Amino acid sequence: MTKREFSVDMSCEGCSGAVTKVLNKLGDVQFSIDLPEKKVVIESRHSVDVLLETLKKTGKNVSYVGEK
């Protein structure tokens, strides 16, 4: 599985909760959320495109930073 870092425009616990919800629905992922740094690190077999589209379902601005 590959670890990838994403920047997600999160400002509160509700935002990180939305990220948690969409990633848990995707399944087969392990992730950590750093709310103050607005970073999400995801360990998964899913492609970057799938992960980006999933994170965008939160309605937040999302960008792919790179592999960890």
N, CA, C and O atoms as a Maestro MAE file, in Angstrom:
{
 s_m_m2io_version
 :::
 2.0.0
}

f_m_ct {
 s_m_title
 :::
 protein
 m_atom[272] {
  # First column is atom index #
  i_m_mmod_type
  r_m_x_coord
  r_m_y_coord
  r_m_z_coord
  i_m_residue_number
  s_m_chain_name
  s_m_pdb_residue_name
  s_m_pdb_atom_name
  i_m_atomic_number
  :::
  1 25 0.849 -1.185 0.000 1 A "MET " " N  " 7
  2 3 0.000 0.000 0.000 1 A "MET " " CA " 6
  3 2 0.888 1.240 0.000 1 A "MET " " C  " 6
  4 15 1.976 1.250 0.575 1 A "MET " " O  " 8
  5 25 0.398 2.274 -0.655 2 A "THR " " N  " 7
  6 3 1.162 3.500 -0.815 2 A "THR " " CA " 6
  7 2 0.612 4.591 0.089 2 A "THR " " C  " 6
  8 15 -0.602 4.751 0.216 2 A "THR " " O  " 8
  9 25 1.516 5.346 0.721 3 A "LYS " " N  " 7
  10 3 1.113 6.486 1.541 3 A "LYS " " CA " 6
  11 2 1.193 7.741 0.698 3 A "LYS " " C  " 6
  12 15 2.216 8.027 0.076 3 A "LYS " " O  " 8
  13 25 0.092 8.491 0.686 4 A "ARG " " N  " 7
  14 3 0.048 9.729 -0.081 4 A "ARG " " CA " 6
  15 2 -0.470 10.867 0.796 4 A "ARG " " C  " 6
  16 15 -1.341 10.672 1.644 4 A "ARG " " O  " 8
  17 25 0.081 12.046 0.573 5 A "GLU " " N  " 7
  18 3 -0.324 13.208 1.358 5 A "GLU " " CA " 6
  19 2 -1.159 14.157 0.507 5 A "GLU " " C  " 6
  20 15 -0.834 14.439 -0.646 5 A "GLU " " O  " 8
  21 25 -2.244 14.642 1.108 6 A "PHE " " N  " 7
  22 3 -3.130 15.590 0.455 6 A "PHE " " CA " 6
  23 2 -3.298 16.826 1.333 6 A "PHE " " C  " 6
  24 15 -3.290 16.735 2.561 6 A "PHE " " O  " 8
  25 25 -3.447 17.960 0.702 7 A "SER " " N  " 7
  26 3 -3.773 19.194 1.403 7 A "SER " " CA " 6
  27 2 -5.280 19.397 1.258 7 A "SER " " C  " 6
  28 15 -5.811 19.422 0.148 7 A "SER " " O  " 8
  29 25 -5.962 19.541 2.398 8 A "VAL " " N  " 7
  30 3 -7.418 19.705 2.390 8 A "VAL " " CA " 6
  31 2 -7.752 20.955 3.206 8 A "VAL " " C  " 6
  32 15 -7.307 21.096 4.344 8 A "VAL " " O  " 8
  33 25 -8.525 21.846 2.629 9 A "ASP " " N  " 7
  34 3 -8.856 23.118 3.279 9 A "ASP " " CA " 6
  35 2 -9.856 22.888 4.413 9 A "ASP " " C  " 6
  36 15 -11.055 23.121 4.257 9 A "ASP " " O  " 8
  37 25 -9.343 22.425 5.557 10 A "MET " " N  " 7
  38 3 -10.175 22.127 6.727 10 A "MET " " CA " 6
  39 2 -9.942 23.215 7.775 10 A "MET " " C  " 6
  40 15 -8.814 23.666 7.975 10 A "MET " " O  " 8
  41 25 -11.022 23.631 8.442 11 A "SER " " N  " 7
  42 3 -10.869 24.667 9.464 11 A "SER " " CA " 6
  43 2 -11.427 24.260 10.830 11 A "SER " " C  " 6
  44 15 -11.236 24.975 11.814 11 A "SER " " O  " 8
  45 25 -12.117 23.113 10.893 12 A "CYS " " N  " 7
  46 3 -12.735 22.735 12.167 12 A "CYS " " CA " 6
  47 2 -12.916 21.219 12.258 12 A "CYS " " C  " 6
  48 15 -12.634 20.483 11.312 12 A "CYS " " O  " 8
  49 25 -13.387 20.780 13.410 13 A "GLU " " N  " 7
  50 3 -13.628 19.349 13.627 13 A "GLU " " CA " 6
  51 2 -14.685 18.806 12.670 13 A "GLU " " C  " 6
  52 15 -14.625 17.643 12.273 13 A "GLU " " O  " 8
  53 25 -15.651 19.644 12.299 14 A "GLY " " N  " 7
  54 3 -16.672 19.219 11.349 14 A "GLY " " CA " 6
  55 2 -16.064 18.884 9.997 14 A "GLY " " C  " 6
  56 15 -16.481 17.940 9.326 14 A "GLY " " O  " 8
  57 25 -15.053 19.687 9.604 15 A "CYS " " N  " 7
  58 3 -14.364 19.443 8.330 15 A "CYS " " CA " 6
  59 2 -13.624 18.106 8.370 15 A "CYS " " C  " 6
  60 15 -13.716 17.308 7.438 15 A "CYS " " O  " 8
  61 25 -12.897 17.872 9.451 16 A "SER " " N  " 7
  62 3 -12.152 16.614 9.555 16 A "SER " " CA " 6
  63 2 -13.119 15.439 9.673 16 A "SER " " C  " 6
  64 15 -12.814 14.337 9.219 16 A "SER " " O  " 8
  65 25 -14.274 15.668 10.274 17 A "GLY " " N  " 7
  66 3 -15.299 14.626 10.353 17 A "GLY " " CA " 6
  67 2 -15.831 14.258 8.981 17 A "GLY " " C  " 6
  68 15 -16.100 13.089 8.701 17 A "GLY " " O  " 8
  69 25 -15.983 15.276 8.117 18 A "ALA " " N  " 7
  70 3 -16.451 15.028 6.749 18 A "ALA " " CA " 6
  71 2 -15.423 14.198 5.985 18 A "ALA " " C  " 6
  72 15 -15.786 13.294 5.232 18 A "ALA " " O  " 8
  73 25 -14.141 14.504 6.178 19 A "VAL " " N  " 7
  74 3 -13.062 13.742 5.532 19 A "VAL " " CA " 6
  75 2 -13.089 12.295 6.018 19 A "VAL " " C  " 6
  76 15 -12.991 11.365 5.217 19 A "VAL " " O  " 8
  77 25 -13.221 12.109 7.324 20 A "THR " " N  " 7
  78 3 -13.285 10.769 7.905 20 A "THR " " CA " 6
  79 2 -14.455 9.986 7.310 20 A "THR " " C  " 6
  80 15 -14.313 8.811 6.973 20 A "THR " " O  " 8
  81 25 -15.600 10.636 7.184 21 A "LYS " " N  " 7
  82 3 -16.809 9.972 6.677 21 A "LYS " " CA " 6
  83 2 -16.625 9.473 5.239 21 A "LYS " " C  " 6
  84 15 -16.943 8.324 4.934 21 A "LYS " " O  " 8
  85 25 -16.106 10.348 4.351 22 A "VAL " " N  " 7
  86 3 -15.976 9.934 2.950 22 A "VAL " " CA " 6
  87 2 -14.900 8.861 2.781 22 A "VAL " " C  " 6
  88 15 -15.047 7.966 1.948 22 A "VAL " " O  " 8
  89 25 -13.820 8.942 3.563 23 A "LEU " " N  " 7
  90 3 -12.758 7.938 3.440 23 A "LEU " " CA " 6
  91 2 -13.208 6.590 3.991 23 A "LEU " " C  " 6
  92 15 -12.857 5.547 3.439 23 A "LEU " " O  " 8
  93 25 -13.978 6.601 5.071 24 A "ASN " " N  " 7
  94 3 -14.492 5.340 5.612 24 A "ASN " " CA " 6
  95 2 -15.462 4.678 4.633 24 A "ASN " " C  " 6
  96 15 -15.512 3.451 4.553 24 A "ASN " " O  " 8
  97 25 -16.228 5.468 3.891 25 A "LYS " " N  " 7
  98 3 -17.144 4.909 2.882 25 A "LYS " " CA " 6
  99 2 -16.361 4.266 1.738 25 A "LYS " " C  " 6
  100 15 -16.798 3.266 1.167 25 A "LYS " " O  " 8
  101 25 -15.201 4.842 1.404 26 A "LEU " " N  " 7
  102 3 -14.380 4.318 0.317 26 A "LEU " " CA " 6
  103 2 -13.874 2.917 0.672 26 A "LEU " " C  " 6
  104 15 -13.870 2.022 -0.174 26 A "LEU " " O  " 8
  105 25 -13.454 2.734 1.907 27 A "GLY " " N  " 7
  106 3 -12.982 1.435 2.375 27 A "GLY " " CA " 6
  107 2 -11.556 1.135 1.952 27 A "GLY " " C  " 6
  108 15 -11.024 1.760 1.035 27 A "GLY " " O  " 8
  109 25 -10.942 0.174 2.625 28 A "ASP " " N  " 7
  110 3 -9.581 -0.272 2.353 28 A "ASP " " CA " 6
  111 2 -8.582 0.884 2.419 28 A "ASP " " C  " 6
  112 15 -7.670 0.971 1.597 28 A "ASP " " O  " 8
  113 25 -8.759 1.769 3.400 29 A "VAL " " N  " 7
  114 3 -7.836 2.884 3.591 29 A "VAL " " CA " 6
  115 2 -7.478 3.024 5.065 29 A "VAL " " C  " 6
  116 15 -8.286 2.749 5.952 29 A "VAL " " O  " 8
  117 25 -6.246 3.458 5.298 30 A "GLN " " N  " 7
  118 3 -5.824 3.890 6.629 30 A "GLN " " CA " 6
  119 2 -5.397 5.331 6.444 30 A "GLN " " C  " 6
  120 15 -4.731 5.662 5.463 30 A "GLN " " O  " 8
  121 25 -5.772 6.192 7.379 31 A "PHE " " N  " 7
  122 3 -5.448 7.604 7.182 31 A "PHE " " CA " 6
  123 2 -5.263 8.319 8.510 31 A "PHE " " C  " 6
  124 15 -5.737 7.875 9.555 31 A "PHE " " O  " 8
  125 25 -4.561 9.435 8.434 32 A "SER " " N  " 7
  126 3 -4.423 10.321 9.581 32 A "SER " " CA " 6
  127 2 -4.716 11.735 9.114 32 A "SER " " C  " 6
  128 15 -4.400 12.117 7.987 32 A "SER " " O  " 8
  129 25 -5.323 12.497 10.001 33 A "ILE " " N  " 7
  130 3 -5.710 13.870 9.688 33 A "ILE " " CA " 6
  131 2 -4.965 14.811 10.624 33 A "ILE " " C  " 6
  132 15 -5.019 14.661 11.845 33 A "ILE " " O  " 8
  133 25 -4.270 15.784 10.039 34 A "ASP " " N  " 7
  134 3 -3.587 16.827 10.802 34 A "ASP " " CA " 6
  135 2 -4.349 18.120 10.540 34 A "ASP " " C  " 6
  136 15 -4.076 18.829 9.572 34 A "ASP " " O  " 8
  137 25 -5.312 18.420 11.418 35 A "LEU " " N  " 7
  138 3 -6.191 19.570 11.205 35 A "LEU " " CA " 6
  139 2 -5.434 20.904 11.203 35 A "LEU " " C  " 6
  140 15 -5.663 21.719 10.309 35 A "LEU " " O  " 8
  141 25 -4.535 21.161 12.176 36 A "PRO " " N  " 7
  142 3 -3.827 22.450 12.155 36 A "PRO " " CA " 6
  143 2 -2.997 22.671 10.878 36 A "PRO " " C  " 6
  144 15 -2.892 23.798 10.394 36 A "PRO " " O  " 8
  145 25 -2.421 21.612 10.345 37 A "GLU " " N  " 7
  146 3 -1.595 21.718 9.128 37 A "GLU " " CA " 6
  147 2 -2.415 21.518 7.848 37 A "GLU " " C  " 6
  148 15 -1.897 21.675 6.742 37 A "GLU " " O  " 8
  149 25 -3.713 21.166 8.010 38 A "LYS " " N  " 7
  150 3 -4.617 20.924 6.883 38 A "LYS " " CA " 6
  151 2 -4.084 19.831 5.957 38 A "LYS " " C  " 6
  152 15 -4.118 19.958 4.733 38 A "LYS " " O  " 8
  153 25 -3.593 18.755 6.571 39 A "LYS " " N  " 7
  154 3 -3.037 17.643 5.799 39 A "LYS " " CA " 6
  155 2 -3.776 16.356 6.116 39 A "LYS " " C  " 6
  156 15 -4.215 16.128 7.244 39 A "LYS " " O  " 8
  157 25 -3.903 15.519 5.093 40 A "VAL " " N  " 7
  158 3 -4.457 14.178 5.268 40 A "VAL " " CA " 6
  159 2 -3.473 13.211 4.611 40 A "VAL " " C  " 6
  160 15 -3.153 13.349 3.430 40 A "VAL " " O  " 8
  161 25 -2.996 12.235 5.380 41 A "VAL " " N  " 7
  162 3 -2.106 11.204 4.847 41 A "VAL " " CA " 6
  163 2 -2.915 9.917 4.752 41 A "VAL " " C  " 6
  164 15 -3.472 9.441 5.741 41 A "VAL " " O  " 8
  165 25 -2.969 9.364 3.543 42 A "ILE " " N  " 7
  166 3 -3.793 8.181 3.285 42 A "ILE " " CA " 6
  167 2 -2.905 7.033 2.817 42 A "ILE " " C  " 6
  168 15 -2.088 7.195 1.911 42 A "ILE " " O  " 8
  169 25 -3.076 5.879 3.445 43 A "GLU " " N  " 7
  170 3 -2.386 4.670 3.014 43 A "GLU " " CA " 6
  171 2 -3.435 3.774 2.370 43 A "GLU " " C  " 6
  172 15 -4.385 3.343 3.024 43 A "GLU " " O  " 8
  173 25 -3.251 3.496 1.071 44 A "SER " " N  " 7
  174 3 -4.289 2.795 0.321 44 A "SER " " CA " 6
  175 2 -3.748 2.242 -0.985 44 A "SER " " C  " 6
  176 15 -2.689 2.655 -1.459 44 A "SER " " O  " 8
  177 25 -4.487 1.304 -1.560 45 A "ARG " " N  " 7
  178 3 -4.175 0.794 -2.900 45 A "ARG " " CA " 6
  179 2 -4.911 1.581 -3.984 45 A "ARG " " C  " 6
  180 15 -4.652 1.402 -5.174 45 A "ARG " " O  " 8
  181 25 -5.824 2.449 -3.567 46 A "HIS " " N  " 7
  182 3 -6.587 3.256 -4.520 46 A "HIS " " CA " 6
  183 2 -5.666 4.236 -5.241 46 A "HIS " " C  " 6
  184 15 -4.636 4.644 -4.705 46 A "HIS " " O  " 8
  185 25 -6.051 4.613 -6.472 47 A "SER " " N  " 7
  186 3 -5.249 5.569 -7.244 47 A "SER " " CA " 6
  187 2 -5.398 6.981 -6.667 47 A "SER " " C  " 6
  188 15 -6.332 7.272 -5.919 47 A "SER " " O  " 8
  189 25 -4.463 7.835 -7.032 48 A "VAL " " N  " 7
  190 3 -4.520 9.233 -6.607 48 A "VAL " " CA " 6
  191 2 -5.831 9.860 -7.070 48 A "VAL " " C  " 6
  192 15 -6.461 10.603 -6.317 48 A "VAL " " O  " 8
  193 25 -6.247 9.568 -8.303 49 A "ASP " " N  " 7
  194 3 -7.483 10.144 -8.843 49 A "ASP " " CA " 6
  195 2 -8.701 9.754 -8.013 49 A "ASP " " C  " 6
  196 15 -9.564 10.587 -7.735 49 A "ASP " " O  " 8
  197 25 -8.764 8.490 -7.622 50 A "VAL " " N  " 7
  198 3 -9.893 8.022 -6.806 50 A "VAL " " CA " 6
  199 2 -9.885 8.729 -5.450 50 A "VAL " " C  " 6
  200 15 -10.930 9.159 -4.962 50 A "VAL " " O  " 8
  201 25 -8.706 8.845 -4.850 51 A "LEU " " N  " 7
  202 3 -8.604 9.498 -3.541 51 A "LEU " " CA " 6
  203 2 -8.970 10.984 -3.647 51 A "LEU " " C  " 6
  204 15 -9.672 11.515 -2.786 51 A "LEU " " O  " 8
  205 25 -8.497 11.647 -4.693 52 A "LEU " " N  " 7
  206 3 -8.831 13.068 -4.892 52 A "LEU " " CA " 6
  207 2 -10.338 13.256 -5.056 52 A "LEU " " C  " 6
  208 15 -10.928 14.132 -4.425 52 A "LEU " " O  " 8
  209 25 -10.956 12.439 -5.899 53 A "GLU " " N  " 7
  210 3 -12.398 12.555 -6.127 53 A "GLU " " CA " 6
  211 2 -13.172 12.296 -4.833 53 A "GLU " " C  " 6
  212 15 -14.174 12.956 -4.557 53 A "GLU " " O  " 8
  213 25 -12.700 11.337 -4.052 54 A "THR " " N  " 7
  214 3 -13.361 11.027 -2.779 54 A "THR " " CA " 6
  215 2 -13.259 12.214 -1.831 54 A "THR " " C  " 6
  216 15 -14.254 12.614 -1.228 54 A "THR " " O  " 8
  217 25 -12.062 12.779 -1.696 55 A "LEU " " N  " 7
  218 3 -11.877 13.922 -0.796 55 A "LEU " " CA " 6
  219 2 -12.669 15.146 -1.263 55 A "LEU " " C  " 6
  220 15 -13.129 15.934 -0.436 55 A "LEU " " O  " 8
  221 25 -12.829 15.311 -2.562 56 A "LYS " " N  " 7
  222 3 -13.578 16.462 -3.093 56 A "LYS " " CA " 6
  223 2 -15.056 16.377 -2.758 56 A "LYS " " C  " 6
  224 15 -15.760 17.385 -2.819 56 A "LYS " " O  " 8
  225 25 -15.541 15.191 -2.405 57 A "LYS " " N  " 7
  226 3 -16.947 15.033 -2.013 57 A "LYS " " CA " 6
  227 2 -17.247 15.800 -0.724 57 A "LYS " " C  " 6
  228 15 -18.413 16.025 -0.400 57 A "LYS " " O  " 8
  229 25 -16.214 16.200 0.010 58 A "THR " " N  " 7
  230 3 -16.417 16.991 1.231 58 A "THR " " CA " 6
  231 2 -16.776 18.437 0.901 58 A "THR " " C  " 6
  232 15 -17.245 19.175 1.767 58 A "THR " " O  " 8
  233 25 -16.555 18.844 -0.357 59 A "GLY " " N  " 7
  234 3 -16.815 20.230 -0.741 59 A "GLY " " CA " 6
  235 2 -15.651 21.158 -0.448 59 A "GLY " " C  " 6
  236 15 -15.750 22.367 -0.654 59 A "GLY " " O  " 8
  237 25 -14.561 20.605 0.026 60 A "LYS " " N  " 7
  238 3 -13.371 21.401 0.367 60 A "LYS " " CA " 6
  239 2 -12.413 21.445 -0.821 60 A "LYS " " C  " 6
  240 15 -12.452 20.591 -1.707 60 A "LYS " " O  " 8
  241 25 -11.548 22.470 -0.816 61 A "ASN " " N  " 7
  242 3 -10.465 22.513 -1.790 61 A "ASN " " CA " 6
  243 2 -9.439 21.449 -1.426 61 A "ASN " " C  " 6
  244 15 -8.999 21.377 -0.279 61 A "ASN " " O  " 8
  245 25 -9.058 20.625 -2.393 62 A "VAL " " N  " 7
  246 3 -8.165 19.502 -2.155 62 A "VAL " " CA " 6
  247 2 -7.048 19.511 -3.191 62 A "VAL " " C  " 6
  248 15 -7.292 19.766 -4.370 62 A "VAL " " O  " 8
  249 25 -5.821 19.231 -2.751 63 A "SER " " N  " 7
  250 3 -4.729 19.067 -3.705 63 A "SER " " CA " 6
  251 2 -3.839 17.927 -3.246 63 A "SER " " C  " 6
  252 15 -3.711 17.648 -2.054 63 A "SER " " O  " 8
  253 25 -3.232 17.280 -4.223 64 A "TYR " " N  " 7
  254 3 -2.325 16.166 -3.961 64 A "TYR " " CA " 6
  255 2 -0.929 16.744 -3.740 64 A "TYR " " C  " 6
  256 15 -0.409 17.473 -4.585 64 A "TYR " " O  " 8
  257 25 -0.327 16.413 -2.596 65 A "VAL " " N  " 7
  258 3 1.013 16.907 -2.259 65 A "VAL " " CA " 6
  259 2 2.082 15.969 -2.808 65 A "VAL " " C  " 6
  260 15 3.030 16.411 -3.457 65 A "VAL " " O  " 8
  261 25 1.924 14.652 -2.539 66 A "GLY " " N  " 7
  262 3 2.883 13.678 -3.041 66 A "GLY " " CA " 6
  263 2 2.922 12.451 -2.156 66 A "GLY " " C  " 6
  264 15 2.201 12.349 -1.163 66 A "GLY " " O  " 8
  265 25 3.792 11.510 -2.546 67 A "GLU " " N  " 7
  266 3 3.951 10.287 -1.759 67 A "GLU " " CA " 6
  267 2 4.760 10.583 -0.511 67 A "GLU " " C  " 6
  268 15 5.636 11.448 -0.508 67 A "GLU " " O  " 8
  269 25 4.451 9.850 0.546 68 A "LYS " " N  " 7
  270 3 5.172 10.019 1.819 68 A "LYS " " CA " 6
  271 2 6.274 8.986 1.899 68 A "LYS " " C  " 6
  272 15 7.009 8.942 2.885 68 A "LYS " " O  " 8
  :::
 }
 m_bond[271] {
  # First column is bond index #
  i_m_from
  i_m_to
  i_m_order
  :::
  1 1 2 1
  2 2 3 1
  3 3 4 2
  4 3 5 1
  5 5 6 1
  6 6 7 1
  7 7 8 2
  8 7 9 1
  9 9 10 1
  10 10 11 1
  11 11 12 2
  12 11 13 1
  13 13 14 1
  14 14 15 1
  15 15 16 2
  16 15 17 1
  17 17 18 1
  18 18 19 1
  19 19 20 2
  20 19 21 1
  21 21 22 1
  22 22 23 1
  23 23 24 2
  24 23 25 1
  25 25 26 1
  26 26 27 1
  27 27 28 2
  28 27 29 1
  29 29 30 1
  30 30 31 1
  31 31 32 2
  32 31 33 1
  33 33 34 1
  34 34 35 1
  35 35 36 2
  36 35 37 1
  37 37 38 1
  38 38 39 1
  39 39 40 2
  40 39 41 1
  41 41 42 1
  42 42 43 1
  43 43 44 2
  44 43 45 1
  45 45 46 1
  46 46 47 1
  47 47 48 2
  48 47 49 1
  49 49 50 1
  50 50 51 1
  51 51 52 2
  52 51 53 1
  53 53 54 1
  54 54 55 1
  55 55 56 2
  56 55 57 1
  57 57 58 1
  58 58 59 1
  59 59 60 2
  60 59 61 1
  61 61 62 1
  62 62 63 1
  63 63 64 2
  64 63 65 1
  65 65 66 1
  66 66 67 1
  67 67 68 2
  68 67 69 1
  69 69 70 1
  70 70 71 1
  71 71 72 2
  72 71 73 1
  73 73 74 1
  74 74 75 1
  75 75 76 2
  76 75 77 1
  77 77 78 1
  78 78 79 1
  79 79 80 2
  80 79 81 1
  81 81 82 1
  82 82 83 1
  83 83 84 2
  84 83 85 1
  85 85 86 1
  86 86 87 1
  87 87 88 2
  88 87 89 1
  89 89 90 1
  90 90 91 1
  91 91 92 2
  92 91 93 1
  93 93 94 1
  94 94 95 1
  95 95 96 2
  96 95 97 1
  97 97 98 1
  98 98 99 1
  99 99 100 2
  100 99 101 1
  101 101 102 1
  102 102 103 1
  103 103 104 2
  104 103 105 1
  105 105 106 1
  106 106 107 1
  107 107 108 2
  108 107 109 1
  109 109 110 1
  110 110 111 1
  111 111 112 2
  112 111 113 1
  113 113 114 1
  114 114 115 1
  115 115 116 2
  116 115 117 1
  117 117 118 1
  118 118 119 1
  119 119 120 2
  120 119 121 1
  121 121 122 1
  122 122 123 1
  123 123 124 2
  124 123 125 1
  125 125 126 1
  126 126 127 1
  127 127 128 2
  128 127 129 1
  129 129 130 1
  130 130 131 1
  131 131 132 2
  132 131 133 1
  133 133 134 1
  134 134 135 1
  135 135 136 2
  136 135 137 1
  137 137 138 1
  138 138 139 1
  139 139 140 2
  140 139 141 1
  141 141 142 1
  142 142 143 1
  143 143 144 2
  144 143 145 1
  145 145 146 1
  146 146 147 1
  147 147 148 2
  148 147 149 1
  149 149 150 1
  150 150 151 1
  151 151 152 2
  152 151 153 1
  153 153 154 1
  154 154 155 1
  155 155 156 2
  156 155 157 1
  157 157 158 1
  158 158 159 1
  159 159 160 2
  160 159 161 1
  161 161 162 1
  162 162 163 1
  163 163 164 2
  164 163 165 1
  165 165 166 1
  166 166 167 1
  167 167 168 2
  168 167 169 1
  169 169 170 1
  170 170 171 1
  171 171 172 2
  172 171 173 1
  173 173 174 1
  174 174 175 1
  175 175 176 2
  176 175 177 1
  177 177 178 1
  178 178 179 1
  179 179 180 2
  180 179 181 1
  181 181 182 1
  182 182 183 1
  183 183 184 2
  184 183 185 1
  185 185 186 1
  186 186 187 1
  187 187 188 2
  188 187 189 1
  189 189 190 1
  190 190 191 1
  191 191 192 2
  192 191 193 1
  193 193 194 1
  194 194 195 1
  195 195 196 2
  196 195 197 1
  197 197 198 1
  198 198 199 1
  199 199 200 2
  200 199 201 1
  201 201 202 1
  202 202 203 1
  203 203 204 2
  204 203 205 1
  205 205 206 1
  206 206 207 1
  207 207 208 2
  208 207 209 1
  209 209 210 1
  210 210 211 1
  211 211 212 2
  212 211 213 1
  213 213 214 1
  214 214 215 1
  215 215 216 2
  216 215 217 1
  217 217 218 1
  218 218 219 1
  219 219 220 2
  220 219 221 1
  221 221 222 1
  222 222 223 1
  223 223 224 2
  224 223 225 1
  225 225 226 1
  226 226 227 1
  227 227 228 2
  228 227 229 1
  229 229 230 1
  230 230 231 1
  231 231 232 2
  232 231 233 1
  233 233 234 1
  234 234 235 1
  235 235 236 2
  236 235 237 1
  237 237 238 1
  238 238 239 1
  239 239 240 2
  240 239 241 1
  241 241 242 1
  242 242 243 1
  243 243 244 2
  244 243 245 1
  245 245 246 1
  246 246 247 1
  247 247 248 2
  248 247 249 1
  249 249 250 1
  250 250 251 1
  251 251 252 2
  252 251 253 1
  253 253 254 1
  254 254 255 1
  255 255 256 2
  256 255 257 1
  257 257 258 1
  258 258 259 1
  259 259 260 2
  260 259 261 1
  261 261 262 1
  262 262 263 1
  263 263 264 2
  264 263 265 1
  265 265 266 1
  266 266 267 1
  267 267 268 2
  268 267 269 1
  269 269 270 1
  270 270 271 1
  271 271 272 2
  :::
 }
}
